[in-house]
């Protein structure tokens, strides 16, 4: 059998490239599916955290009592409030996801 012509080799190379691109497309689709699943699972938390301020400095109310106001301004109290809000945001986000799943799963 004689050697392959240049056109035949080029077609084989194109077929290999097409197969490689199909595999790459499958991998990208799988990554997109994973990202979408993550987004759906955590969308409630992402929403709640987007509306909660990053820092509560100056947002805690003043009471007019010097000792209490000094305590509210302390870094430790600020960190405690931030942790509580973070946990609350996570809980509220999970609740929103659960409600959304219940509402939309009943429609199908």
Secondary structure by P-SEA (a helix, b strand, c coil): cccccaaaaaaaaaaaaaaaaaaaaaaaaaaaaaaaaaaaacaaaaaaaaaccccccccccccccaaaaaaaacaaaaaaaaaaaaaaaaaaaaaaaaaaaaaaaaac
